[in-house]
Amino acid sequence: AALSDAAAARGYPPSIGTPALRDAAAAWLARRLGATVDPATELAAVVGSKEFVASTPQDLKLRDPSRDTVLYPAISYPTYAMGATLASCRPVAYTALDAIDPADAERALCVWVNSPGNPTGELSDLAAAAAWGRQRGIPVLSDECYAEFTWTGSPTTILRAGTSGVLAVHSLSKRDNFAGARIGFYAGDRELVHYLREVRKHAGLMPPGPVQAAAVIALGDDAH
């Protein structure tokens, strides 16, 4: 019903997400993952999480041209490495954060973590990842599109360790079986969110209005 409401399709949708979408995403984070973010300043929409994974290194390279390395898990989704390539950066895989060469960390633009991991299902210590990045001044990008598929233990997010220096990206593709709609969101460090909001809108990265309206319904419904 939300998708079929033509009123949402007539105007340009906000790139950062409607207030209703951002409120619904923040409420879901609090309700399901136990994290609190400000939907006005610490959260924004994405056109599915894959585009965020692929495009964010380019955006961060504009912010800090002195760094040229994207760190990502060795067994992982291939778009982490491709995002580095698209940004003309060095894709460097790691097996464990503590095993990363200090020289690579020195050049790191960002570090990706993915828990539960694709394709392994491995659960990572996200609080430790947040601390590792903060100690080195490296933004930690946490791909959490499988967050509710933990099988053991409770779903969680890196945002429970605070928002400073971290971004979590979430997708409705798996949780809501809504992959064709291309909708998700990212949340975290206020300065990083503000920067990405300002850059991304110029690339036309705006989820369609009717999709945003439908996402509000999906995020508010845990029964399905």
C-alpha positions in Angstrom: 0.0 0.0 0.0 2.8 2.4 0.8 4.5 1.6 -2.5 1.3 2.2 -4.5 0.8 5.8 -3.1 1.7 8.0 -6.0 2.1 11.1 -3.8 5.5 9.8 -2.7 6.7 9.6 -6.4 6.0 13.1 -7.6 8.7 15.1 -5.9 12.4 14.5 -5.5 13.0 12.3 -2.5 15.5 13.5 0.1 18.9 11.8 -0.5 19.4 11.5 3.3 16.0 9.8 3.7 12.7 11.2 4.8 12.3 12.0 8.5 9.9 9.1 8.8 12.5 6.7 7.3 15.3 8.0 9.5 13.1 7.8 12.6 12.0 4.2 11.7 15.7 3.1 11.2 16.8 4.6 14.5 13.9 3.0 16.3 14.8 -0.4 14.7 18.5 0.0 15.8 17.3 0.7 19.4 14.7 -2.0 19.5 16.5 -4.8 17.8 20.2 -4.1 18.3 20.3 -2.0 21.5 22.0 1.1 20.0 21.0 4.7 20.2 21.6 7.2 17.3 20.2 10.6 16.5 18.2 10.2 13.3 18.6 13.9 12.6 22.4 14.0 12.5 23.8 10.4 12.7 21.8 8.5 10.1 21.0 8.6 6.4 19.5 6.4 3.6 21.3 4.4 1.0 20.2 2.9 -2.3 20.8 -0.6 -1.0 24.0 -1.3 1.0 26.0 -2.5 -2.0 26.3 1.0 -3.5 27.5 2.3 -0.1 30.2 -0.4 0.1 31.3 0.4 -3.5 31.2 4.2 -3.3 32.3 5.2 0.2 36.1 4.7 -0.3 35.8 7.2 -3.2 34.1 9.7 -1.0 36.6 9.2 1.9 39.5 9.6 -0.5 38.2 13.1 -1.4 38.1 13.9 2.3 41.7 12.6 2.9 43.8 12.2 -0.2 46.9 11.4 1.9 45.6 7.9 2.5 45.3 5.2 -0.2 44.5 1.8 1.4 41.3 0.0 2.1 41.5 -2.8 4.6 38.9 -5.6 4.4 38.4 -9.2 5.6 40.3 -11.8 3.5 37.2 -14.1 3.2 34.5 -11.6 2.2 32.1 -10.0 -0.1 34.0 -9.0 -3.3 32.7 -5.4 -3.3 35.0 -4.3 -0.5 38.0 -4.8 -2.8 36.2 -3.4 -5.8 35.3 -0.2 -3.8 39.0 0.3 -3.3 39.7 -0.3 -7.0 37.0 2.2 -8.0 38.6 4.8 -5.7 42.1 4.1 -7.1 43.1 2.8 -3.7 45.1 -0.3 -2.6 42.8 -3.1 -1.5 44.5 -5.0 1.3 42.9 -8.1 2.8 43.5 -9.0 6.5 42.9 -12.2 8.4 42.7 -10.4 11.8 43.0 -6.8 12.8 46.0 -7.4 15.0 47.8 -9.1 12.1 47.5 -6.0 9.8 50.9 -4.6 8.9 51.5 -1.3 10.7 52.6 0.2 7.4 49.3 -0.7 5.8 47.4 0.7 8.8 49.4 3.9 8.5 48.0 4.3 4.9 44.5 3.1 5.7 41.6 5.3 4.5 39.2 2.9 6.2 38.8 -0.6 7.5 35.8 -2.8 6.7 34.4 -5.3 9.2 31.4 -7.7 8.5 29.6 -9.5 11.2 27.9 -11.9 10.8 30.3 -12.4 7.9 29.5 -13.2 4.3 30.1 -16.0 3.3 31.3 -17.6 6.6 28.7 -16.5 9.1 31.6 -15.7 11.5 30.8 -13.3 14.4 33.4 -10.6 15.1 34.1 -8.6 18.2 32.8 -5.3 16.9 33.6 -3.3 20.1 37.2 -4.4 19.7 37.2 -3.3 16.0 35.9 0.1 17.0 38.6 0.5 19.6 41.3 -0.6 17.0 40.2 2.0 14.6 39.9 4.8 17.1 43.4 4.1 18.4 44.8 4.6 14.9 42.4 7.3 13.6 41.0 4.9 10.9 37.2 5.0 10.2 35.7 1.6 10.9 33.0 0.7 8.4 30.8 -2.1 9.7 28.7 -4.0 7.1 25.8 -5.3 9.2 23.3 -6.4 6.6 23.1 -9.8 8.2 22.8 -8.4 11.7 19.7 -10.4 12.7 21.1 -13.7 11.4 23.4 -14.5 14.3 22.0 -18.0 15.0 23.7 -17.9 18.4 23.7 -15.0 20.7 21.8 -11.7 20.3 22.0 -9.4 17.2 24.3 -6.5 17.8 26.0 -3.5 16.1 29.3 -1.7 16.3 27.2 1.3 17.3 26.8 -0.2 20.8 30.4 0.8 21.4 29.6 4.4 20.6 29.4 6.3 17.3 32.8 8.0 17.3 34.9 7.0 14.3 32.5 4.2 13.1 29.8 3.8 10.5 27.3 0.9 10.4 25.5 0.1 7.1 22.3 -1.8 7.1 20.1 -3.3 4.4 16.5 -4.3 4.1 17.4 -6.9 1.4 18.0 -9.8 3.7 16.0 -9.0 6.8 12.9 -7.9 4.9 13.3 -10.0 1.7 13.2 -6.6 0.0 16.3 -6.8 -2.2 14.6 -5.5 -5.4 13.6 -2.3 -3.7 17.2 -1.2 -3.1 17.0 0.5 0.3 19.0 0.6 3.4 20.8 3.1 5.7 24.0 4.0 7.4 24.5 5.4 10.9 27.3 6.5 13.2 30.0 9.2 13.6 28.2 12.6 13.2 31.0 14.2 11.3 31.4 11.3 8.9 27.6 11.1 8.4 27.4 14.9 7.7 30.3 14.7 5.2 28.8 11.7 3.3 25.3 13.3 3.3 26.8 16.4 1.6 28.8 14.4 -1.0 26.3 11.7 -1.8 23.4 14.0 -2.7 25.5 15.4 -5.6 25.7 11.9 -7.1 22.0 11.5 -7.2 22.0 8.7 -4.5 18.4 9.0 -3.4 16.1 6.0 -2.8 12.8 6.5 -4.6 10.1 8.1 -2.5 7.6 5.2 -2.6 10.5 2.8 -1.6 11.3 5.0 1.4 7.6 5.0 2.4 7.5 1.2 2.2 10.8 0.9 4.2 9.2 2.7 7.1 6.5 0.0 7.2 9.1 -2.8 6.9 11.4 -1.4 9.6 8.5 -1.1 12.0 7.3 -4.7 11.6 9.2 -7.4 13.3 6.6 -10.1 12.9 7.2 -10.7 9.2 
